[in-house]
Amino acid sequence: MTQLQDFSAELLDGSPQSLDAYDGKVVLVVNTASQCGFTPQYKELEQLWETYRDQGLVVLGFPCNQFGGQEPGTSEEIGSFCERNYGVTFPIFAKVDVNGDDAHPLFAWLRSQAKGALGSSRIKWNFTKFLVGRDGAVIDRFGSTTKPAKLAAPIEKALAG
């Protein structure tokens, strides 16, 4: 059975990162963008990371430019934006596609494991969130409009479970 730890992705600095580094952690995977109406969610995502990381939560940001061209920057620009504007310290990866033929394999898998509104697997917009348990299996999917602060209870349940 496929699980989160079976994937790898490139960090913003271009170095490869195997997701098995997060084995045994609760992971929140988010497709992000710097020029989106939901971009302020970076602040709440950072707060979740700071609150729960010592208990085993990891937040992983994956910039994506597939929705309204809202992530046009280079890796360097994305990194400095996130740090400067929102104090982001959780891992941010290189830009990926989350839908279509060129979708990163991680997102193809996440979409297959947790459907969105009306049973669609397609990611509708930036800041879709996938909660993955310590066992590497997807627990749930949350849409763009779900504020990260609303994920505290599901995260706490996953950390306890």
C-alpha positions as CSV (number, residue, x, y, z in Angstrom):
1,M,0.0,0.0,0.0
2,T,1.3,3.4,-1.0
3,Q,2.0,5.9,1.8
4,L,3.4,9.4,2.1
5,Q,6.9,8.1,2.9
6,D,7.1,6.5,-0.6
7,F,7.5,9.9,-2.3
8,S,10.2,12.5,-2.6
9,A,10.2,16.1,-3.8
10,E,12.6,18.9,-4.4
11,L,13.1,21.6,-1.7
12,L,13.2,25.3,-2.7
13,D,17.0,25.1,-2.7
14,G,16.9,22.4,-5.3
15,S,18.0,19.6,-3.0
16,P,16.0,16.3,-3.1
17,Q,14.0,15.4,0.0
18,S,12.6,12.0,0.7
19,L,9.3,12.2,2.5
20,D,10.3,9.1,4.5
21,A,12.1,11.8,6.7
22,Y,8.6,12.4,8.1
23,D,7.9,8.8,8.9
24,G,5.9,8.6,12.2
25,K,4.9,12.2,12.0
26,V,1.5,13.7,11.4
27,V,1.9,15.7,8.1
28,L,-0.2,18.6,6.7
29,V,0.5,18.9,3.0
30,V,-0.7,22.2,1.5
31,N,-0.5,23.6,-2.1
32,T,0.4,27.2,-1.7
33,A,0.7,30.5,-3.6
34,S,2.1,33.9,-2.8
35,Q,-0.4,36.1,-4.7
36,C,-3.7,34.5,-3.7
37,G,-6.5,35.7,-1.5
38,F,-5.8,32.8,0.8
39,T,-2.0,33.6,1.1
40,P,-2.5,35.0,4.6
41,Q,-3.1,31.3,5.6
42,Y,0.7,31.0,5.7
43,K,0.6,32.8,9.1
44,E,-1.9,30.3,10.5
45,L,0.0,27.3,9.0
46,E,3.1,28.6,10.7
47,Q,1.2,28.9,14.0
48,L,0.0,25.2,13.7
49,W,3.6,24.2,13.0
50,E,4.9,26.1,16.0
51,T,2.2,24.8,18.3
52,Y,2.3,21.1,17.4
53,R,5.8,20.4,15.9
54,D,7.2,19.2,19.2
55,Q,4.2,16.7,19.4
56,G,5.0,15.4,15.9
57,L,3.3,17.6,13.3
58,V,5.1,18.7,10.2
59,V,3.6,21.2,7.7
60,L,4.8,20.9,4.1
61,G,4.2,23.7,1.6
62,F,4.1,23.0,-2.1
63,P,3.9,26.2,-4.2
64,C,1.8,25.8,-7.3
65,N,1.2,28.2,-10.2
66,Q,-1.8,26.4,-11.7
67,F,-4.5,28.6,-10.3
68,G,-4.7,32.1,-11.8
69,G,-0.9,32.3,-12.1
70,Q,-0.7,33.2,-8.5
71,E,2.7,31.7,-7.9
72,P,4.9,33.2,-10.7
73,G,8.1,33.6,-8.7
74,T,11.3,31.7,-8.6
75,S,12.2,29.4,-5.8
76,E,14.3,32.1,-4.3
77,E,11.5,34.7,-4.5
78,I,9.0,32.3,-3.0
79,G,11.3,31.5,-0.1
80,S,12.1,35.1,0.7
81,F,8.4,36.1,0.4
82,C,7.2,33.4,2.8
83,E,9.9,34.2,5.4
84,R,9.7,38.0,5.1
85,N,5.9,38.3,5.1
86,Y,4.7,35.4,7.2
87,G,7.8,34.2,9.1
88,V,7.5,30.7,7.6
89,T,10.0,28.2,9.0
90,F,8.2,24.9,8.0
91,P,9.6,23.2,4.9
92,I,8.7,24.7,1.5
93,F,9.3,22.7,-1.6
94,A,10.0,23.7,-5.2
95,K,7.0,24.6,-7.3
96,V,4.8,21.7,-8.5
97,D,1.7,21.0,-10.5
98,V,-1.1,19.5,-8.5
99,N,-3.5,18.6,-11.3
100,G,-3.2,17.3,-14.8
101,D,-0.7,15.2,-16.7
102,D,2.3,16.9,-15.1
103,A,1.0,16.7,-11.5
104,H,3.6,15.7,-9.0
105,P,3.1,12.0,-8.1
106,L,2.6,13.0,-4.4
107,F,-0.5,15.1,-5.4
108,A,-1.8,12.5,-7.8
109,W,-1.7,10.1,-4.8
110,L,-3.2,12.5,-2.3
111,R,-6.1,13.3,-4.7
112,S,-6.8,9.6,-5.2
113,Q,-6.9,9.1,-1.4
114,A,-9.2,11.9,-0.4
115,K,-11.8,13.4,-2.7
116,G,-12.9,17.0,-2.7
117,A,-16.3,18.6,-3.0
118,L,-18.9,16.5,-4.9
119,G,-16.5,13.6,-5.0
120,S,-14.0,15.3,-7.4
121,S,-10.4,14.4,-7.1
122,R,-9.3,17.6,-8.8
123,I,-7.8,20.2,-6.5
124,K,-9.9,23.4,-7.1
125,W,-7.6,26.1,-5.8
126,N,-4.6,27.1,-3.8
127,F,-4.3,26.2,-0.1
128,T,-6.1,22.8,-0.3
129,K,-4.8,20.8,2.7
130,F,-4.3,17.1,3.2
131,L,-3.8,15.7,6.7
132,V,-1.7,12.5,6.8
133,G,-1.5,10.3,9.8
134,R,1.7,8.9,11.5
135,D,1.2,5.7,9.4
136,G,1.5,7.7,6.2
137,A,-2.1,7.3,5.2
138,V,-4.3,10.2,4.3
139,I,-6.8,11.1,7.0
140,D,-8.7,13.9,5.4
141,R,-8.8,16.7,2.8
142,F,-9.7,20.3,3.5
143,G,-10.6,23.0,0.9
144,S,-9.1,26.4,0.5
145,T,-11.7,28.2,2.6
146,T,-11.0,26.0,5.6
147,K,-8.8,28.2,7.8
148,P,-5.7,26.3,9.2
149,A,-6.8,27.2,12.8
150,K,-9.9,25.0,12.2
151,L,-7.6,22.0,11.8
152,A,-6.4,22.1,15.4
153,A,-8.9,19.4,16.5
154,P,-8.2,17.0,13.6
155,I,-4.5,17.5,14.1
156,E,-4.7,16.9,17.9
157,K,-6.8,13.7,17.2
158,A,-4.2,12.5,14.7
159,L,-1.3,13.2,17.1
160,A,-3.1,11.3,19.9
161,G,-4.1,8.4,17.7
